[in-house]
C-alpha cells in the first residue's frame, strides 16, 4: 500500500478512511495487528471491515483507502 500512496503523493499518515474486505472473519485479529503496526501512532483512520467473497481464491484481504495529499 505504501507504493500506491506514494504514487498518489500521499502516505499512511494521511489516510482518511479505509474499507477492508476479508475473506474470512477469523483473519481479522491478525489483520488488525498488522494494520496497527503499519500505521503511524495517532493516525488511525475511520474504517469498516466486512467479510466478503473474493473474486480470486488466493486473495484474503482487499483494502480501499481514501487519503489526503
mmCIF file of the N, C-alpha and C atoms, coordinates in Angstrom:
data_MODEL
# 
_entry.id   MODEL 
# 
loop_
_atom_site.group_PDB 
_atom_site.id 
_atom_site.type_symbol 
_atom_site.label_atom_id 
_atom_site.label_alt_id 
_atom_site.label_comp_id 
_atom_site.label_asym_id 
_atom_site.label_entity_id 
_atom_site.label_seq_id 
_atom_site.pdbx_PDB_ins_code 
_atom_site.Cartn_x 
_atom_site.Cartn_y 
_atom_site.Cartn_z 
_atom_site.occupancy 
_atom_site.B_iso_or_equiv 
_atom_site.pdbx_formal_charge 
_atom_site.auth_seq_id 
_atom_site.auth_comp_id 
_atom_site.auth_asym_id 
_atom_site.auth_atom_id 
_atom_site.pdbx_PDB_model_num 
ATOM 1   N N  . UNK A 1 1  ? 0.815   -1.189  0.000  1.00 0.00 ? 1  UNK A N  1 
ATOM 2   C CA . UNK A 1 1  ? 0.000   0.000   0.000  1.00 0.00 ? 1  UNK A CA 1 
ATOM 3   C C  . UNK A 1 1  ? 0.857   1.250   0.000  1.00 0.00 ? 1  UNK A C  1 
ATOM 4   N N  . UNK A 1 2  ? 2.024   1.167   0.605  1.00 0.00 ? 2  UNK A N  1 
ATOM 5   C CA . UNK A 1 2  ? 2.893   2.344   0.651  1.00 0.00 ? 2  UNK A CA 1 
ATOM 6   C C  . UNK A 1 2  ? 3.216   2.861   -0.749 1.00 0.00 ? 2  UNK A C  1 
ATOM 7   N N  . UNK A 1 3  ? 3.456   1.924   -1.678 1.00 0.00 ? 3  UNK A N  1 
ATOM 8   C CA . UNK A 1 3  ? 3.798   2.331   -3.047 1.00 0.00 ? 3  UNK A CA 1 
ATOM 9   C C  . UNK A 1 3  ? 2.645   3.075   -3.708 1.00 0.00 ? 3  UNK A C  1 
ATOM 10  N N  . UNK A 1 4  ? 1.436   2.581   -3.518 1.00 0.00 ? 4  UNK A N  1 
ATOM 11  C CA . UNK A 1 4  ? 0.268   3.227   -4.119 1.00 0.00 ? 4  UNK A CA 1 
ATOM 12  C C  . UNK A 1 4  ? 0.024   4.611   -3.515 1.00 0.00 ? 4  UNK A C  1 
ATOM 13  N N  . UNK A 1 5  ? 0.197   4.718   -2.210 1.00 0.00 ? 5  UNK A N  1 
ATOM 14  C CA . UNK A 1 5  ? 0.026   6.021   -1.565 1.00 0.00 ? 5  UNK A CA 1 
ATOM 15  C C  . UNK A 1 5  ? 1.087   7.003   -2.053 1.00 0.00 ? 5  UNK A C  1 
ATOM 16  N N  . UNK A 1 6  ? 2.339   6.557   -2.146 1.00 0.00 ? 6  UNK A N  1 
ATOM 17  C CA . UNK A 1 6  ? 3.421   7.424   -2.620 1.00 0.00 ? 6  UNK A CA 1 
ATOM 18  C C  . UNK A 1 6  ? 3.182   7.858   -4.064 1.00 0.00 ? 6  UNK A C  1 
ATOM 19  N N  . UNK A 1 7  ? 2.710   6.937   -4.886 1.00 0.00 ? 7  UNK A N  1 
ATOM 20  C CA . UNK A 1 7  ? 2.412   7.261   -6.284 1.00 0.00 ? 7  UNK A CA 1 
ATOM 21  C C  . UNK A 1 7  ? 1.360   8.362   -6.384 1.00 0.00 ? 7  UNK A C  1 
ATOM 22  N N  . UNK A 1 8  ? 0.444   8.391   -5.420 1.00 0.00 ? 8  UNK A N  1 
ATOM 23  C CA . UNK A 1 8  ? -0.608  9.416   -5.401 1.00 0.00 ? 8  UNK A CA 1 
ATOM 24  C C  . UNK A 1 8  ? -0.158  10.676  -4.667 1.00 0.00 ? 8  UNK A C  1 
ATOM 25  N N  . UNK A 1 9  ? 1.074   10.696  -4.143 1.00 0.00 ? 9  UNK A N  1 
ATOM 26  C CA . UNK A 1 9  ? 1.577   11.866  -3.422 1.00 0.00 ? 9  UNK A CA 1 
ATOM 27  C C  . UNK A 1 9  ? 1.131   11.899  -1.976 1.00 0.00 ? 9  UNK A C  1 
ATOM 28  N N  . UNK A 1 10 ? 0.861   10.752  -1.383 1.00 0.00 ? 10 UNK A N  1 
ATOM 29  C CA . UNK A 1 10 ? 0.377   10.673  -0.015 1.00 0.00 ? 10 UNK A CA 1 
ATOM 30  C C  . UNK A 1 10 ? 1.190   9.632   0.752  1.00 0.00 ? 10 UNK A C  1 
ATOM 31  N N  . UNK A 1 11 ? 0.786   9.362   1.993  1.00 0.00 ? 11 UNK A N  1 
ATOM 32  C CA . UNK A 1 11 ? 1.411   8.304   2.786  1.00 0.00 ? 11 UNK A CA 1 
ATOM 33  C C  . UNK A 1 11 ? 0.428   7.836   3.848  1.00 0.00 ? 11 UNK A C  1 
ATOM 34  N N  . UNK A 1 12 ? 0.832   6.851   4.648  1.00 0.00 ? 12 UNK A N  1 
ATOM 35  C CA . UNK A 1 12 ? -0.100  6.240   5.596  1.00 0.00 ? 12 UNK A CA 1 
ATOM 36  C C  . UNK A 1 12 ? -0.473  7.139   6.771  1.00 0.00 ? 12 UNK A C  1 
ATOM 37  N N  . UNK A 1 13 ? 0.170   8.281   6.916  1.00 0.00 ? 13 UNK A N  1 
ATOM 38  C CA . UNK A 1 13 ? -0.228  9.232   7.965  1.00 0.00 ? 13 UNK A CA 1 
ATOM 39  C C  . UNK A 1 13 ? -1.384  10.122  7.513  1.00 0.00 ? 13 UNK A C  1 
ATOM 40  N N  . UNK A 1 14 ? -1.745  10.040  6.227  1.00 0.00 ? 14 UNK A N  1 
ATOM 41  C CA . UNK A 1 14 ? -2.780  10.912  5.663  1.00 0.00 ? 14 UNK A CA 1 
ATOM 42  C C  . UNK A 1 14 ? -4.042  10.157  5.252  1.00 0.00 ? 14 UNK A C  1 
ATOM 43  N N  . UNK A 1 15 ? -4.181  8.919   5.720  1.00 0.00 ? 15 UNK A N  1 
ATOM 44  C CA . UNK A 1 15 ? -5.367  8.131   5.368  1.00 0.00 ? 15 UNK A CA 1 
ATOM 45  C C  . UNK A 1 15 ? -6.579  8.684   6.111  1.00 0.00 ? 15 UNK A C  1 
ATOM 46  N N  . UNK A 1 16 ? -7.631  8.962   5.378  1.00 0.00 ? 16 UNK A N  1 
ATOM 47  C CA . UNK A 1 16 ? -8.856  9.496   5.957  1.00 0.00 ? 16 UNK A CA 1 
ATOM 48  C C  . UNK A 1 16 ? -9.849  8.390   6.305  1.00 0.00 ? 16 UNK A C  1 
ATOM 49  N N  . UNK A 1 17 ? -9.928  7.370   5.439  1.00 0.00 ? 17 UNK A N  1 
ATOM 50  C CA . UNK A 1 17 ? -10.832 6.253   5.706  1.00 0.00 ? 17 UNK A CA 1 
ATOM 51  C C  . UNK A 1 17 ? -10.349 5.015   4.963  1.00 0.00 ? 17 UNK A C  1 
ATOM 52  N N  . UNK A 1 18 ? -10.787 3.869   5.458  1.00 0.00 ? 18 UNK A N  1 
ATOM 53  C CA . UNK A 1 18 ? -10.419 2.598   4.830  1.00 0.00 ? 18 UNK A CA 1 
ATOM 54  C C  . UNK A 1 18 ? -11.610 1.650   4.889  1.00 0.00 ? 18 UNK A C  1 
ATOM 55  N N  . UNK A 1 19 ? -11.834 0.957   3.779  1.00 0.00 ? 19 UNK A N  1 
ATOM 56  C CA . UNK A 1 19 ? -12.836 -0.102  3.711  1.00 0.00 ? 19 UNK A CA 1 
ATOM 57  C C  . UNK A 1 19 ? -12.064 -1.398  3.520  1.00 0.00 ? 19 UNK A C  1 
ATOM 58  N N  . UNK A 1 20 ? -12.193 -2.307  4.475  1.00 0.00 ? 20 UNK A N  1 
ATOM 59  C CA . UNK A 1 20 ? -11.429 -3.549  4.476  1.00 0.00 ? 20 UNK A CA 1 
ATOM 60  C C  . UNK A 1 20 ? -12.368 -4.714  4.219  1.00 0.00 ? 20 UNK A C  1 
ATOM 61  N N  . UNK A 1 21 ? -12.023 -5.521  3.224  1.00 0.00 ? 21 UNK A N  1 
ATOM 62  C CA . UNK A 1 21 ? -12.757 -6.752  2.921  1.00 0.00 ? 21 UNK A CA 1 
ATOM 63  C C  . UNK A 1 21 ? -11.852 -7.919  3.284  1.00 0.00 ? 21 UNK A C  1 
ATOM 64  N N  . UNK A 1 22 ? -12.330 -8.807  4.143  1.00 0.00 ? 22 UNK A N  1 
ATOM 65  C CA . UNK A 1 22 ? -11.585 -10.018 4.482  1.00 0.00 ? 22 UNK A CA 1 
ATOM 66  C C  . UNK A 1 22 ? -12.362 -11.226 3.978  1.00 0.00 ? 22 UNK A C  1 
ATOM 67  N N  . UNK A 1 23 ? -11.630 -12.215 3.516  1.00 0.00 ? 23 UNK A N  1 
ATOM 68  C CA . UNK A 1 23 ? -12.271 -13.430 3.017  1.00 0.00 ? 23 UNK A CA 1 
ATOM 69  C C  . UNK A 1 23 ? -12.925 -14.200 4.151  1.00 0.00 ? 23 UNK A C  1 
ATOM 70  N N  . UNK A 1 24 ? -12.268 -14.203 5.320  1.00 0.00 ? 24 UNK A N  1 
ATOM 71  C CA . UNK A 1 24 ? -12.771 -14.963 6.468  1.00 0.00 ? 24 UNK A CA 1 
ATOM 72  C C  . UNK A 1 24 ? -12.577 -14.127 7.731  1.00 0.00 ? 24 UNK A C  1 
ATOM 73  N N  . UNK A 1 25 ? -13.626 -13.960 8.501  1.00 0.00 ? 25 UNK A N  1 
ATOM 74  C CA . UNK A 1 25 ? -13.553 -13.147 9.724  1.00 0.00 ? 25 UNK A CA 1 
ATOM 75  C C  . UNK A 1 25 ? -12.518 -13.647 10.720 1.00 0.00 ? 25 UNK A C  1 
ATOM 76  N N  . UNK A 1 26 ? -12.113 -14.905 10.629 1.00 0.00 ? 26 UNK A N  1 
ATOM 77  C CA . UNK A 1 26 ? -11.096 -15.418 11.550 1.00 0.00 ? 26 UNK A CA 1 
ATOM 78  C C  . UNK A 1 26 ? -9.759  -14.710 11.352 1.00 0.00 ? 26 UNK A C  1 
ATOM 79  N N  . UNK A 1 27 ? -9.566  -14.063 10.198 1.00 0.00 ? 27 UNK A N  1 
ATOM 80  C CA . UNK A 1 27 ? -8.321  -13.360 9.910  1.00 0.00 ? 27 UNK A CA 1 
ATOM 81  C C  . UNK A 1 27 ? -8.296  -11.924 10.423 1.00 0.00 ? 27 UNK A C  1 
ATOM 82  N N  . UNK A 1 28 ? -9.404  -11.433 10.932 1.00 0.00 ? 28 UNK A N  1 
ATOM 83  C CA . UNK A 1 28 ? -9.480  -10.042 11.388 1.00 0.00 ? 28 UNK A CA 1 
ATOM 84  C C  . UNK A 1 28 ? -8.476  -9.728  12.500 1.00 0.00 ? 28 UNK A C  1 
ATOM 85  N N  . UNK A 1 29 ? -8.317  -10.553 13.539 1.00 0.00 ? 29 UNK A N  1 
ATOM 86  C CA . UNK A 1 29 ? -7.326  -10.218 14.572 1.00 0.00 ? 29 UNK A CA 1 
ATOM 87  C C  . UNK A 1 29 ? -5.901  -10.065 14.022 1.00 0.00 ? 29 UNK A C  1 
ATOM 88  N N  . UNK A 1 30 ? -5.485  -10.945 13.118 1.00 0.00 ? 30 UNK A N  1 
ATOM 89  C CA . UNK A 1 30 ? -4.159  -10.826 12.522 1.00 0.00 ? 30 UNK A CA 1 
ATOM 90  C C  . UNK A 1 30 ? -4.076  -9.577  11.659 1.00 0.00 ? 30 UNK A C  1 
ATOM 91  N N  . UNK A 1 31 ? -5.116  -9.320  10.857 1.00 0.00 ? 31 UNK A N  1 
ATOM 92  C CA . UNK A 1 31 ? -5.119  -8.103  10.048 1.00 0.00 ? 31 UNK A CA 1 
ATOM 93  C C  . UNK A 1 31 ? -4.998  -6.878  10.939 1.00 0.00 ? 31 UNK A C  1 
ATOM 94  N N  . UNK A 1 32 ? -5.770  -6.814  12.028 1.00 0.00 ? 32 UNK A N  1 
ATOM 95  C CA . UNK A 1 32 ? -5.715  -5.665  12.935 1.00 0.00 ? 32 UNK A CA 1 
ATOM 96  C C  . UNK A 1 32 ? -4.317  -5.462  13.494 1.00 0.00 ? 32 UNK A C  1 
ATOM 97  N N  . UNK A 1 33 ? -3.652  -6.551  13.847 1.00 0.00 ? 33 UNK A N  1 
ATOM 98  C CA . UNK A 1 33 ? -2.291  -6.459  14.385 1.00 0.00 ? 33 UNK A CA 1 
ATOM 99  C C  . UNK A 1 33 ? -1.339  -5.849  13.344 1.00 0.00 ? 33 UNK A C  1 
ATOM 100 N N  . UNK A 1 34 ? -1.408  -6.334  12.122 1.00 0.00 ? 34 UNK A N  1 
ATOM 101 C CA . UNK A 1 34 ? -0.548  -5.811  11.059 1.00 0.00 ? 34 UNK A CA 1 
ATOM 102 C C  . UNK A 1 34 ? -0.908  -4.370  10.698 1.00 0.00 ? 34 UNK A C  1 
ATOM 103 N N  . UNK A 1 35 ? -2.185  -4.079  10.617 1.00 0.00 ? 35 UNK A N  1 
ATOM 104 C CA . UNK A 1 35 ? -2.669  -2.738  10.286 1.00 0.00 ? 35 UNK A CA 1 
ATOM 105 C C  . UNK A 1 35 ? -2.191  -1.724  11.328 1.00 0.00 ? 35 UNK A C  1 
ATOM 106 N N  . UNK A 1 36 ? -2.367  -2.061  12.600 1.00 0.00 ? 36 UNK A N  1 
ATOM 107 C CA . UNK A 1 36 ? -1.961  -1.148  13.676 1.00 0.00 ? 36 UNK A CA 1 
ATOM 108 C C  . UNK A 1 36 ? -0.455  -0.939  13.712 1.00 0.00 ? 36 UNK A C  1 
ATOM 109 N N  . UNK A 1 37 ? 0.326   -1.964  13.404 1.00 0.00 ? 37 UNK A N  1 
ATOM 110 C CA . UNK A 1 37 ? 1.787   -1.820  13.359 1.00 0.00 ? 37 UNK A CA 1 
ATOM 111 C C  . UNK A 1 37 ? 2.221   -0.962  12.174 1.00 0.00 ? 37 UNK A C  1 
ATOM 112 N N  . UNK A 1 38 ? 1.464   -0.990  11.084 1.00 0.00 ? 38 UNK A N  1 
ATOM 113 C CA . UNK A 1 38 ? 1.811   -0.246  9.874  1.00 0.00 ? 38 UNK A CA 1 
ATOM 114 C C  . UNK A 1 38 ? 1.482   1.239   9.990  1.00 0.00 ? 38 UNK A C  1 
ATOM 115 N N  . UNK A 1 39 ? 0.416   1.567   10.706 1.00 0.00 ? 39 UNK A N  1 
ATOM 116 C CA . UNK A 1 39 ? 0.012   2.971   10.821 1.00 0.00 ? 39 UNK A CA 1 
ATOM 117 C C  . UNK A 1 39 ? 0.883   3.722   11.817 1.00 0.00 ? 39 UNK A C  1 
ATOM 118 N N  . UNK A 1 40 ? 1.235   4.984   11.513 1.00 0.00 ? 40 UNK A N  1 
ATOM 119 C CA . UNK A 1 40 ? 1.940   5.798   12.499 1.00 0.00 ? 40 UNK A CA 1 
ATOM 120 C C  . UNK A 1 40 ? 1.028   6.054   13.712 1.00 0.00 ? 40 UNK A C  1 
ATOM 121 N N  . UNK A 1 41 ? 1.619   6.207   14.877 1.00 0.00 ? 41 UNK A N  1 
ATOM 122 C CA . UNK A 1 41 ? 0.843   6.442   16.094 1.00 0.00 ? 41 UNK A CA 1 
ATOM 123 C C  . UNK A 1 41 ? -0.004  7.698   15.951 1.00 0.00 ? 41 UNK A C  1 
ATOM 124 N N  . UNK A 1 42 ? -1.261  7.592   16.354 1.00 0.00 ? 42 UNK A N  1 
ATOM 125 C CA . UNK A 1 42 ? -2.180  8.724   16.299 1.00 0.00 ? 42 UNK A CA 1 
ATOM 126 C C  . UNK A 1 42 ? -2.777  8.984   14.930 1.00 0.00 ? 42 UNK A C  1 
ATOM 127 N N  . UNK A 1 43 ? -2.587  8.077   13.991 1.00 0.00 ? 43 UNK A N  1 
ATOM 128 C CA . UNK A 1 43 ? -3.068  8.292   12.622 1.00 0.00 ? 43 UNK A CA 1 
ATOM 129 C C  . UNK A 1 43 ? -4.100  7.260   12.176 1.00 0.00 ? 43 UNK A C  1 
ATOM 130 N N  . UNK A 1 44 ? -4.766  6.610   13.118 1.00 0.00 ? 44 UNK A N  1 
ATOM 131 C CA . UNK A 1 44 ? -5.756  5.596   12.735 1.00 0.00 ? 44 UNK A CA 1 
ATOM 132 C C  . UNK A 1 44 ? -6.964  6.275   12.088 1.00 0.00 ? 44 UNK A C  1 
ATOM 133 N N  . UNK A 1 45 ? -7.283  5.891   10.854 1.00 0.00 ? 45 UNK A N  1 
ATOM 134 C CA . UNK A 1 45 ? -8.421  6.499   10.158 1.00 0.00 ? 45 UNK A CA 1 
ATOM 135 C C  . UNK A 1 45 ? -9.739  5.835   10.549 1.00 0.00 ? 45 UNK A C  1 
ATOM 136 N N  . UNK A 1 46 ? -10.826 6.464   10.143 1.00 0.00 ? 46 UNK A N  1 
ATOM 137 C CA . UNK A 1 46 ? -12.133 5.796   10.220 1.00 0.00 ? 46 UNK A CA 1 
ATOM 138 C C  . UNK A 1 46 ? -12.057 4.587   9.310  1.00 0.00 ? 46 UNK A C  1 
ATOM 139 N N  . UNK A 1 47 ? -12.661 3.470   9.734  1.00 0.00 ? 47 UNK A N  1 
ATOM 140 C CA . UNK A 1 47 ? -12.597 2.277   8.899  1.00 0.00 ? 47 UNK A CA 1 
ATOM 141 C C  . UNK A 1 47 ? -13.780 1.363   9.166  1.00 0.00 ? 47 UNK A C  1 
ATOM 142 N N  . UNK A 1 48 ? -14.048 0.527   8.182  1.00 0.00 ? 48 UNK A N  1 
ATOM 143 C CA . UNK A 1 48 ? -15.018 -0.546  8.365  1.00 0.00 ? 48 UNK A CA 1 
ATOM 144 C C  . UNK A 1 48 ? -14.397 -1.807  7.793  1.00 0.00 ? 48 UNK A C  1 
ATOM 145 N N  . UNK A 1 49 ? -14.807 -2.929  8.358  1.00 0.00 ? 49 UNK A N  1 
ATOM 146 C CA . UNK A 1 49 ? -14.259 -4.220  7.943  1.00 0.00 ? 49 UNK A CA 1 
ATOM 147 C C  . UNK A 1 49 ? -15.421 -5.186  7.755  1.00 0.00 ? 49 UNK A C  1 
ATOM 148 N N  . UNK A 1 50 ? -15.478 -5.795  6.574  1.00 0.00 ? 50 UNK A N  1 
ATOM 149 C CA . UNK A 1 50 ? -16.564 -6.717  6.257  1.00 0.00 ? 50 UNK A CA 1 
ATOM 150 C C  . UNK A 1 50 ? -16.003 -8.013  5.701  1.00 0.00 ? 50 UNK A C  1 
ATOM 151 N N  . UNK A 1 51 ? -16.733 -9.096  5.915  1.00 0.00 ? 51 UNK A N  1 
ATOM 152 C CA . UNK A 1 51 ? -16.376 -10.372 5.305  1.00 0.00 ? 51 UNK A CA 1 
ATOM 153 C C  . UNK A 1 51 ? -16.961 -10.393 3.903  1.00 0.00 ? 51 UNK A C  1 
ATOM 154 N N  . UNK A 1 52 ? -16.145 -10.806 2.927  1.00 0.00 ? 52 UNK A N  1 
ATOM 155 C CA . UNK A 1 52 ? -16.573 -10.775 1.524  1.00 0.00 ? 52 UNK A CA 1 
ATOM 156 C C  . UNK A 1 52 ? -16.111 -12.014 0.776  1.00 0.00 ? 52 UNK A C  1 
ATOM 157 N N  . UNK A 1 53 ? -16.872 -12.376 -0.226 1.00 0.00 ? 53 UNK A N  1 
ATOM 158 C CA . UNK A 1 53 ? -16.419 -13.381 -1.182 1.00 0.00 ? 53 UNK A CA 1 
ATOM 159 C C  . UNK A 1 53 ? -15.475 -12.680 -2.141 1.00 0.00 ? 53 UNK A C  1 
ATOM 160 N N  . UNK A 1 54 ? -14.276 -13.215 -2.304 1.00 0.00 ? 54 UNK A N  1 
ATOM 161 C CA . UNK A 1 54 ? -13.285 -12.588 -3.171 1.00 0.00 ? 54 UNK A CA 1 
ATOM 162 C C  . UNK A 1 54 ? -13.397 -13.126 -4.597 1.00 0.00 ? 54 UNK A C  1 
ATOM 163 N N  . UNK A 1 55 ? -12.977 -12.331 -5.552 1.00 0.00 ? 55 UNK A N  1 
ATOM 164 C CA . UNK A 1 55 ? -13.039 -12.720 -6.959 1.00 0.00 ? 55 UNK A CA 1 
ATOM 165 C C  . UNK A 1 55 ? -12.072 -13.848 -7.290 1.00 0.00 ? 55 UNK A C  1 
ATOM 166 N N  . UNK A 1 56 ? -10.973 -13.925 -6.536 1.00 0.00 ? 56 UNK A N  1 
ATOM 167 C CA . UNK A 1 56 ? -9.987  -14.997 -6.740 1.00 0.00 ? 56 UNK A CA 1 
ATOM 168 C C  . UNK A 1 56 ? -9.724  -15.669 -5.400 1.00 0.00 ? 56 UNK A C  1 
ATOM 169 N N  . UNK A 1 57 ? -9.579  -16.980 -5.411 1.00 0.00 ? 57 UNK A N  1 
ATOM 170 C CA . UNK A 1 57 ? -9.386  -17.744 -4.176 1.00 0.00 ? 57 UNK A CA 1 
ATOM 171 C C  . UNK A 1 57 ? -8.135  -17.337 -3.399 1.00 0.00 ? 57 UNK A C  1 
ATOM 172 N N  . UNK A 1 58 ? -7.100  -16.906 -4.092 1.00 0.00 ? 58 UNK A N  1 
ATOM 173 C CA . UNK A 1 58 ? -5.839  -16.583 -3.445 1.00 0.00 ? 58 UNK A CA 1 
ATOM 174 C C  . UNK A 1 58 ? -5.900  -15.281 -2.635 1.00 0.00 ? 58 UNK A C  1 
ATOM 175 N N  . UNK A 1 59 ? -6.864  -14.417 -2.935 1.00 0.00 ? 59 UNK A N  1 
ATOM 176 C CA . UNK A 1 59 ? -6.989  -13.122 -2.260 1.00 0.00 ? 59 UNK A CA 1 
ATOM 177 C C  . UNK A 1 59 ? -7.657  -13.315 -0.900 1.00 0.00 ? 59 UNK A C  1 
ATOM 178 N N  . UNK A 1 60 ? -6.979  -12.864 0.151  1.00 0.00 ? 60 UNK A N  1 
ATOM 179 C CA . UNK A 1 60 ? -7.511  -12.972 1.508  1.00 0.00 ? 60 UNK A CA 1 
ATOM 180 C C  . UNK A 1 60 ? -8.049  -11.649 2.031  1.00 0.00 ? 60 UNK A C  1 
ATOM 181 N N  . UNK A 1 61 ? -7.452  -10.535 1.568  1.00 0.00 ? 61 UNK A N  1 
ATOM 182 C CA . UNK A 1 61 ? -7.829  -9.204  2.059  1.00 0.00 ? 61 UNK A CA 1 
ATOM 183 C C  . UNK A 1 61 ? -7.752  -8.209  0.910  1.00 0.00 ? 61 UNK A C  1 
ATOM 184 N N  . UNK A 1 62 ? -8.702  -7.310  0.859  1.00 0.00 ? 62 UNK A N  1 
ATOM 185 C CA . UNK A 1 62 ? -8.646  -6.159  -0.042 1.00 0.00 ? 62 UNK A CA 1 
ATOM 186 C C  . UNK A 1 62 ? -8.939  -4.919  0.782  1.00 0.00 ? 62 UNK A C  1 
ATOM 187 N N  . UNK A 1 63 ? -8.193  -3.849  0.518  1.00 0.00 ? 63 UNK A N  1 
ATOM 188 C CA . UNK A 1 63 ? -8.357  -2.602  1.270  1.00 0.00 ? 63 UNK A CA 1 
ATOM 189 C C  . UNK A 1 63 ? -8.530  -1.459  0.289  1.00 0.00 ? 63 UNK A C  1 
ATOM 190 N N  . UNK A 1 64 ? -9.590  -0.675  0.467  1.00 0.00 ? 64 UNK A N  1 
ATOM 191 C CA . UNK A 1 64 ? -9.809  0.536   -0.301 1.00 0.00 ? 64 UNK A CA 1 
ATOM 192 C C  . UNK A 1 64 ? -9.546  1.720   0.633  1.00 0.00 ? 64 UNK A C  1 
ATOM 193 N N  . UNK A 1 65 ? -8.632  2.594   0.222  1.00 0.00 ? 65 UNK A N  1 
ATOM 194 C CA . UNK A 1 65 ? -8.220  3.701   1.085  1.00 0.00 ? 65 UNK A CA 1 
ATOM 195 C C  . UNK A 1 65 ? -8.534  5.027   0.419  1.00 0.00 ? 65 UNK A C  1 
ATOM 196 N N  . UNK A 1 66 ? -9.002  5.982   1.210  1.00 0.00 ? 66 UNK A N  1 
ATOM 197 C CA . UNK A 1 66 ? -9.117  7.373   0.800  1.00 0.00 ? 66 UNK A CA 1 
ATOM 198 C C  . UNK A 1 66 ? -8.117  8.147   1.642  1.00 0.00 ? 66 UNK A C  1 
ATOM 199 N N  . UNK A 1 67 ? -7.220  8.880   0.979  1.00 0.00 ? 67 UNK A N  1 
ATOM 200 C CA . UNK A 1 67 ? -6.159  9.602   1.683  1.00 0.00 ? 67 UNK A CA 1 
ATOM 201 C C  . UNK A 1 67 ? -6.052  11.024  1.157  1.00 0.00 ? 67 UNK A C  1 
ATOM 202 N N  . UNK A 1 68 ? -5.583  11.908  2.016  1.00 0.00 ? 68 UNK A N  1 
ATOM 203 C CA . UNK A 1 68 ? -5.328  13.283  1.618  1.00 0.00 ? 68 UNK A CA 1 
ATOM 204 C C  . UNK A 1 68 ? -3.957  13.377  0.938  1.00 0.00 ? 68 UNK A C  1 
ATOM 205 N N  . UNK A 1 69 ? -3.782  14.422  0.180  1.00 0.00 ? 69 UNK A N  1 
ATOM 206 C CA . UNK A 1 69 ? -2.484  14.668  -0.465 1.00 0.00 ? 69 UNK A CA 1 
ATOM 207 C C  . UNK A 1 69 ? -1.573  15.447  0.442  1.00 0.00 ? 69 UNK A C  1 
# 
